[in-house]
């Protein structure tokens, strides 16, 4: 038993990602996976689980008895069962999922060095702007290693310091959110089924890849004195951010990219990263985001459909992404920006200058990261569990889009109060209100607070119109 644990403090000092084939435990990993490739007909669901557990124990040691979860692989077991019996036959005209796709995932791990040469992935570190491009097969190898939990990074989120988790083990268990974890595991299995089906195409096309750009905003523009006009705003009461194919789609992110996408999470970011699993590889090499940073993901393909949201999330089958360039890469661009978290005690602090400035800087970093798209597709950023005020956040995003000189497509998600955003901005534009004037007035809005609430749109009309 190796029990080699690379701490995040150590990993954060490295310039390049170390791959499992470079670990001292690689011979052990090979000994577990090679028989699956050599004798695929012998594979059972329990064997898959036993192999994952043996690799984890070899890496990190056996958990204490009181920490043992008897259902820690129940989601994976049942997802493999349903996918094999229903979805794989329907979508892929085959009932051999276990003996074809599972050994293929093992094959990707064993052949990682062919698609992920040593020192081929640099970490995207805090405080720098840099772009990294990874081939689709390289991405598949990373996720195959995550499937079998071969990475030397513990998943337990209180240990996150520089990076989120990268192994899928927390998603495989029954608790805490069985239904959405089951749905996301089905999406992962469908991803591997698609990669297996498309392997020849992926292998023969070296231009297929996904790009990750860490964007550090510098210099910070002067909001107060900006004479830029306000951007065009279109509000959609129906649909979702991902419906705007010609716009940068905003990911309401965790500062640790992906958040709980490969564990128990089931809201906007986690769902998007499950529909488009290639996004999850950012978790491997992106340091935690700072206040002036965003992460732009270009070319991550959507492989699955979903129904429902949060605890009602369900897998809804295979999805064919037709929004592609001439090389076959998805045209999808997603910009991850993390909002501040509020509670009932500090709710009004949202209207303080320091807080408003932080959110403008953060969203401006995300809105200005793409050099090829002139629209931003967004919505109620930070207004769910983070308790951000929807009207305030909408105005902040108008300011940021205006500074980036891009138009704003805003999805209201049935929040009636924000559906008047477009008429408000139109009226402000008719009066010649600039970004600077809107920003200065926004700093005065808190004086209109009543009963721990602020009607931002009403206050701005009083101040400016």
C-alpha positions as MATLAB code, in Angstrom:
seq = 'XXXXXXXXXXXXXXXXXXXXXXXXXXXXXXXXXXXXXXXXXXXXXXXXXXXXXXXXXXXXXXXXXXXXXXXXXXXXXXXXXXXXXXXXXXXXXXXXXXXXXXXXXXXXXXXXXXXXXXXXXXXXXXXXXXXXXXXXXXXXXXXXXXXXXXXXXXXXXXXXXXXXXXXXXXXXXXXXXXXXXXXXXXXXXXXXXXXXXXXXXXXXXXXXXXXXXXXXXXXXXXXXXXXXXXXXXXXXXXXXXXXXXXXXXXXXXXXXXXXXXXXXXXXXXXXXXXXXXXXXXXXXXXXXXXXXXXXXXXXXXXXXXXXXXXXXXXXXXXXXXXXXXXXXXXXXXXXXXXXXXXXXXXXXXXXXXXXXXXXXXXXXXXXXXXXXXXXXXXXXXXXXXXXXXXXXXXXXXXXXXXXXXXXXXXXXXXXXXXXXXXXXXXXXXXXXXXXXXXXXXXXXXXXXXXXXXXXXXXXXXXXXX';
ca = [
       0.000    0.000    0.000;
       1.586    3.302   -1.081;
      -0.657    5.781    0.773;
       1.057    8.647   -1.041;
      -0.884   11.838   -0.472;
       0.279   14.906   -2.382;
      -0.943   17.855   -0.335;
      -2.437   20.875   -2.037;
       0.352   23.020   -0.564;
       2.882   20.908   -2.437;
       0.854   20.656   -5.629;
       0.447   24.438   -5.737;
       4.228   24.851   -6.059;
       4.400   22.751   -9.227;
       4.502   24.253  -12.718;
       3.138   21.204  -14.545;
       0.500   18.608  -13.717;
       1.896   15.232  -12.716;
      -0.111   12.442  -14.326;
      -1.003    9.103  -12.714;
       1.369    7.274  -15.069;
       4.175    9.220  -13.330;
       3.146    8.077   -9.831;
       5.044    5.398   -7.939;
       1.697    3.574   -7.689;
       1.322    3.336  -11.485;
       2.234   -0.385  -11.612;
      -0.577   -1.057   -9.123;
      -3.066    0.933  -11.228;
      -1.961   -0.961  -14.329;
      -2.377   -4.300  -12.567;
      -6.000   -3.442  -11.775;
      -7.013   -2.037  -15.149;
      -5.179   -4.223  -17.659;
      -7.290   -7.349  -16.971;
     -10.421   -5.344  -17.850;
      -8.971   -4.522  -21.254;
      -7.663   -8.040  -21.834;
     -10.854   -9.831  -20.786;
     -13.777   -7.404  -21.189;
     -16.428  -10.139  -20.980;
     -15.432  -10.755  -17.351;
     -16.388   -7.232  -16.285;
     -19.223   -6.843  -13.805;
     -20.560   -3.751  -12.106;
     -19.199   -4.978   -8.785;
     -15.755   -5.485  -10.328;
     -15.700   -1.853  -11.482;
     -16.540   -0.724   -7.958;
     -13.972   -3.041   -6.380;
     -11.248   -1.694   -8.658;
     -12.085    1.933   -7.863;
     -12.051    1.168   -4.145;
      -8.740   -0.701   -4.351;
      -7.083    2.236   -6.141;
      -8.400    4.669   -3.540;
      -7.220    2.506   -0.647;
      -3.819    2.106   -2.270;
      -3.519    5.882   -2.620;
      -4.992    7.124    0.623;
      -5.310    4.157    2.976;
      -8.409    2.445    4.296;
     -10.933    4.811    5.915;
     -11.676    4.537    9.597;
     -14.571    2.255   10.427;
     -16.718    5.155   11.638;
     -16.146    6.952    8.321;
     -17.199    3.979    6.203;
     -20.286    4.489    4.034;
     -21.852    1.178    2.995;
     -23.613    2.931    0.109;
     -20.614    4.884   -1.185;
     -20.890    3.329   -4.663;
     -24.655    2.804   -4.836;
     -25.184    5.657   -7.317;
     -22.528    4.339   -9.688;
     -23.830    0.773   -9.462;
     -27.423    1.727  -10.214;
     -26.424    4.200  -12.940;
     -24.395    1.535  -14.748;
     -27.359   -0.822  -14.424;
     -29.908    1.607  -15.900;
     -27.579    2.911  -18.598;
     -26.743   -0.632  -19.696;
     -30.346   -1.835  -19.710;
     -32.111    1.177  -21.219;
     -30.120    4.117  -22.551;
     -27.168    2.349  -24.166;
     -29.372   -0.001  -26.227;
     -31.670    2.866  -27.236;
     -29.001    5.438  -28.125;
     -26.151    3.219  -29.317;
     -27.926    0.101  -30.668;
     -25.946   -2.208  -28.420;
     -26.421   -3.996  -25.116;
     -22.690   -4.473  -24.481;
     -22.025   -1.370  -22.396;
     -20.055   -3.111  -19.656;
     -17.850   -5.068  -22.047;
     -17.198   -2.189  -24.453;
     -17.361    1.242  -22.799;
     -15.965    0.288  -19.374;
     -12.798   -1.364  -20.787;
     -12.496    1.627  -23.117;
     -12.373    3.936  -20.076;
      -9.674    1.694  -18.596;
      -7.838    1.811  -21.942;
      -7.839    5.625  -21.841;
      -6.196    5.539  -18.410;
      -3.563    3.032  -19.521;
      -2.787    5.009  -22.694;
      -2.782    8.433  -21.019;
       0.853    9.101  -21.883;
       0.022    8.874  -25.594;
      -2.423   11.779  -25.304;
      -1.015   13.602  -22.265;
       2.793   13.730  -22.570;
       4.817   14.683  -19.502;
       4.787   18.415  -18.732;
       2.071   18.990  -21.346;
      -0.322   20.721  -18.940;
       0.756   23.821  -17.059;
      -1.198   24.979  -14.030;
      -3.186   28.169  -14.603;
      -2.143   30.024  -11.486;
      -3.643   32.913   -9.571;
      -2.742   36.373  -10.796;
      -1.814   35.525  -14.377;
      -3.515   35.523  -17.764;
      -2.787   32.395  -19.761;
      -4.484   30.002  -22.201;
      -4.126   26.229  -22.248;
      -5.518   23.985  -25.005;
      -6.067   20.254  -24.495;
      -7.095   17.760  -27.165;
     -10.457   16.045  -26.842;
      -8.703   12.708  -26.312;
      -6.451   14.290  -23.704;
      -9.576   15.555  -21.952;
     -11.091   12.069  -22.145;
      -7.960   10.597  -20.545;
      -8.147   13.092  -17.683;
     -11.793   12.210  -17.056;
     -11.098    8.480  -17.376;
      -8.536    8.824  -14.596;
     -11.146   10.750  -12.603;
     -13.682    7.963  -13.209;
     -11.309    5.384  -11.691;
     -10.146    7.863   -9.005;
      -6.460    7.577   -9.880;
      -5.492   11.184   -9.074;
      -3.484   11.929   -5.917;
      -5.896   14.578   -4.684;
      -8.307   13.989   -1.828;
     -11.906   14.902   -2.628;
     -12.955   16.057    0.849;
     -13.855   19.722    0.269;
     -12.691   21.143    3.650;
      -9.195   20.291    2.380;
      -9.604   22.479   -0.720;
      -7.070   25.291   -0.580;
      -5.833   25.877   -4.108;
      -7.865   23.392   -6.151;
     -11.233   21.623   -6.103;
     -11.465   17.828   -6.218;
     -10.743   15.907   -9.422;
     -11.788   12.298   -8.627;
     -15.458   11.307   -8.991;
     -15.700    9.256   -5.785;
     -17.988   11.674   -3.916;
     -20.541   11.552   -6.746;
     -20.810    7.768   -6.624;
     -22.305    7.508   -3.133;
     -25.932    7.494   -2.010;
     -25.634   10.583    0.176;
     -26.366   13.436    0.374;
     -28.292   13.995   -2.902;
     -29.042   10.643   -4.524;
     -31.281   11.814   -7.388;
     -29.053   14.577   -8.835;
     -25.901   12.522   -8.235;
     -27.530    9.667  -10.132;
     -28.445   12.016  -12.996;
     -24.909   13.386  -13.212;
     -23.395    9.894  -13.166;
     -25.668    8.946  -16.067;
     -24.378   12.004  -17.946;
     -20.807   10.900  -17.282;
     -21.492    7.393  -18.578;
     -23.111    8.846  -21.683;
     -20.056   11.027  -22.259;
     -17.769    7.993  -22.265;
     -20.178    6.098  -24.534;
     -19.999    8.986  -27.011;
     -16.206    9.235  -26.843;
     -16.013    5.469  -27.425;
     -18.260    5.810  -30.465;
     -16.284    8.801  -31.804;
     -12.811    7.517  -30.930;
     -11.679    7.104  -34.547;
     -12.805   10.635  -35.443;
     -11.149   12.103  -32.364;
      -7.922   10.208  -33.090;
      -7.716   11.312  -36.717;
      -8.457   15.006  -36.132;
      -5.630   16.807  -34.287;
      -7.578   20.076  -34.376;
     -10.217   18.893  -31.903;
      -9.647   20.499  -28.532;
     -10.865   22.604  -25.630;
      -9.224   25.869  -24.553;
      -9.087   27.247  -21.025;
      -8.196   30.902  -20.513;
      -7.493   32.324  -17.088;
      -8.179   36.066  -17.362;
      -6.690   38.454  -14.821;
      -8.286   41.876  -15.279;
      -5.683   44.608  -15.596;
      -5.802   47.530  -15.590;
      -9.027   48.153  -13.700;
     -10.947   50.909  -15.486;
     -12.308   53.947  -13.700;
     -16.028   53.261  -13.344;
     -16.832   56.618  -11.785;
     -15.669   58.727  -14.720;
     -16.501   56.435  -17.627;
     -18.359   58.238  -20.403;
     -19.240   55.015  -22.206;
     -22.938   54.597  -23.094;
     -24.986   51.826  -21.530;
     -25.129   48.565  -23.441;
     -28.113   47.136  -25.274;
     -30.143   44.828  -23.023;
     -32.593   42.113  -24.029;
     -34.504   40.255  -21.299;
     -35.890   36.751  -21.871;
     -38.516   35.491  -19.449;
     -38.257   31.986  -20.927;
     -35.300   29.789  -21.738;
     -31.851   29.539  -20.227;
     -28.386   31.024  -20.585;
     -27.196   28.107  -22.740;
     -29.851   28.936  -25.368;
     -27.809   31.907  -26.633;
     -25.333   30.146  -28.917;
     -23.856   33.383  -30.285;
     -22.985   34.767  -26.857;
     -20.520   34.100  -24.072;
     -22.526   32.036  -21.587;
     -21.930   33.009  -17.972;
     -21.245   30.273  -15.439;
     -22.407   31.283  -11.958;
     -19.294   29.737  -10.549;
     -17.722   28.685   -7.322;
     -14.315   30.307   -6.813;
     -13.067   26.715   -7.025;
     -13.989   26.093  -10.661;
     -16.822   23.591  -11.051;
     -17.768   23.701   -7.370;
     -19.498   20.442   -6.478;
     -19.988   19.393  -10.110;
     -18.343   15.994   -9.566;
     -19.906   15.391   -6.172;
     -23.278   16.457   -4.739;
     -23.933   19.840   -6.414;
     -27.023   20.283   -8.573;
     -27.523   23.927   -9.543;
     -26.434   26.000  -12.538;
     -22.668   25.440  -12.613;
     -22.797   21.803  -11.546;
     -25.472   20.950  -14.123;
     -23.617   22.712  -16.938;
     -20.358   20.935  -16.088;
     -22.208   17.603  -16.096;
     -23.869   18.208  -19.459;
     -20.443   19.219  -20.802;
     -18.007   16.981  -18.859;
     -14.930   18.380  -20.617;
     -15.430   21.527  -18.538;
     -14.540   19.509  -15.453;
     -10.926   19.088  -16.490;
     -10.398   22.734  -15.475;
     -10.612   21.413  -11.912;
      -7.261   19.670  -12.439;
      -5.100   22.676  -13.297;
      -6.947   25.907  -12.401;
      -5.992   27.498   -9.101;
      -8.789   29.052   -7.037;
      -9.994   32.327   -8.584;
      -9.117   35.708   -7.111;
     -11.328   38.804   -7.143;
     -10.037   40.050  -10.517;
     -10.136   36.691  -12.278;
     -12.396   34.615  -14.482;
     -11.962   31.398  -16.440;
     -13.131   31.174  -20.059;
     -13.786   27.692  -21.461;
     -13.987   27.446  -25.257;
     -15.065   24.344  -27.165;
     -16.453   22.136  -24.379;
     -19.112   20.069  -26.117;
     -22.536   19.270  -24.660;
     -23.142   15.505  -24.644;
     -26.332   15.069  -22.593;
     -29.759   16.565  -21.971;
     -31.414   17.088  -18.601;
     -34.800   17.684  -17.020;
     -35.501   19.449  -13.763;
     -33.205   21.427  -11.507;
     -31.526   21.032   -8.137;
     -33.007   18.083   -6.232;
     -35.343   17.223   -9.136;
     -32.501   16.928  -11.664;
     -32.830   13.988  -14.081;
     -30.837   12.687  -17.031;
     -32.838   13.116  -20.256;
     -30.727   11.278  -22.810;
     -28.082   11.868  -25.441;
     -27.547   15.319  -26.993;
     -25.929   16.120  -30.354;
     -24.168   19.491  -30.344;
     -24.494   20.971  -33.847;
     -23.043   24.385  -32.987;
     -19.541   23.658  -34.325;
     -16.807   25.226  -36.423;
     -15.261   23.791  -39.600;
     -12.839   21.649  -37.549;
     -15.666   20.058  -35.580;
     -15.056   21.961  -32.357;
     -17.992   23.243  -30.364;
     -18.395   27.019  -30.626;
     -19.630   27.174  -27.046;
     -17.860   29.729  -24.846;
     -18.479   29.706  -21.112;
     -17.053   32.267  -18.704;
     -16.872   31.339  -15.021;
     -17.293   34.145  -12.476;
     -17.884   33.652   -8.755;
     -20.179   35.995   -6.846;
     -19.844   37.034   -3.219;
     -21.890   35.175   -0.620;
     -24.320   37.065    1.629;
     -26.608   36.214    4.517;
     -29.413   37.870    6.461;
     -26.958   39.637    8.749;
     -24.827   41.265    6.043;
     -27.487   41.532    3.328;
     -27.326   45.348    3.056;
     -23.547   45.276    2.649;
     -24.206   44.456   -1.016;
     -24.826   48.157   -1.631;
     -21.488   49.270   -0.151;
     -18.907   50.683   -2.585;
     -16.287   48.026   -1.831;
     -18.749   45.220   -2.515;
     -20.179   46.787   -5.665;
     -16.672   47.409   -6.998;
     -15.663   43.812   -6.377;
     -18.661   42.467   -8.268;
     -18.136   44.864  -11.190;
     -14.463   43.887  -11.435;
     -15.285   40.187  -11.234;
     -18.039   40.296  -13.858;
     -16.018   42.618  -16.115;
     -13.181   40.092  -16.053;
     -15.602   37.417  -17.256;
     -17.424   39.607  -19.764;
     -14.223   40.864  -21.415;
     -12.409   37.520  -21.567;
     -13.693   36.521  -25.019;
     -12.225   38.332  -28.013;
     -14.579   36.724  -30.541;
     -18.106   37.221  -29.159;
     -19.829   40.560  -28.608;
     -22.813   39.337  -26.572;
     -23.086   38.167  -22.973;
     -25.735   35.616  -21.965;
     -26.400   35.815  -18.247;
     -29.069   35.934  -15.571;
     -29.534   36.205  -11.826;
     -25.853   35.825  -10.947;
     -25.294   35.056   -7.284;
     -28.989   35.493   -6.449;
     -29.866   31.960   -5.366;
     -28.125   30.316   -2.439;
     -25.662   33.248   -2.297;
     -28.560   35.658   -1.497;
     -27.510   38.383   -3.892;
     -30.122   41.032   -4.683;
     -31.419   40.402   -8.191;
     -31.960   44.059   -9.154;
     -28.555   45.141   -7.867;
     -26.773   42.272   -9.607;
     -28.580   43.076  -12.861;
     -27.364   46.693  -12.779;
     -23.835   45.583  -11.901;
     -23.866   43.330  -14.961;
     -25.178   46.173  -17.145;
     -22.234   48.299  -15.999;
     -19.751   45.494  -16.682;
     -21.179   44.674  -20.112;
     -21.105   48.374  -20.988;
     -17.459   48.661  -19.908;
     -16.685   45.576  -22.014;
     -18.687   47.169  -24.868;
     -20.861   44.103  -25.306;
     -24.634   43.659  -25.393;
     -26.455   41.795  -22.636;
     -28.924   38.938  -23.072;
     -30.530   38.471  -19.665;
     -32.576   35.402  -18.674;
     -34.890   36.262  -15.794;
     -35.773   32.691  -14.713;
     -39.275   33.816  -13.691;
     -38.013   36.632  -11.461;
     -40.686   39.197  -12.348;
     -38.876   42.141  -10.750;
     -35.949   41.925  -13.183;
     -38.078   41.690  -16.331;
     -38.275   45.512  -16.407;
     -34.481   45.793  -16.741;
     -34.541   46.438  -20.498;
     -37.076   49.322  -20.323;
     -35.105   50.855  -17.457;
     -31.832   50.786  -19.400;
     -33.606   52.092  -22.505;
     -34.953   55.055  -20.519;
     -31.504   55.730  -19.063;
     -29.982   55.690  -22.544;
     -32.604   58.148  -23.812;
     -31.473   60.536  -21.086;
     -27.829   60.091  -22.077;
     -26.893   58.403  -18.804;
     -23.319   57.120  -19.002;
     -21.659   54.223  -17.196;
     -20.056   56.708  -14.805;
     -23.350   58.400  -13.972;
     -25.102   55.067  -13.392;
     -22.256   53.848  -11.175;
     -22.246   57.031   -9.066;
     -26.007   56.778   -8.575;
     -25.772   53.100   -7.676;
     -23.511   54.047   -4.760;
     -26.335   56.235   -3.404;
     -29.060   53.593   -3.613;
     -28.533   52.228   -0.100;
     -30.048   55.397    1.395;
     -33.401   54.151    0.079;
     -33.249   50.993    2.213;
     -36.396   50.090    4.143;
     -36.972   47.032    6.345;
     -33.638   45.545    5.258;
     -34.713   45.757    1.595;
     -33.645   48.008   -1.261;
     -35.678   48.554   -4.444;
     -32.693   49.286   -6.680;
     -34.595   49.948   -9.921;
     -37.037   52.337   -8.222;
     -34.199   54.165   -6.487;
     -32.279   54.611   -9.739;
     -35.344   56.034  -11.458;
     -35.678   58.588   -8.655;
     -32.007   59.487   -8.879;
     -31.585   59.614  -12.653;
     -34.931   60.079  -14.406;
];
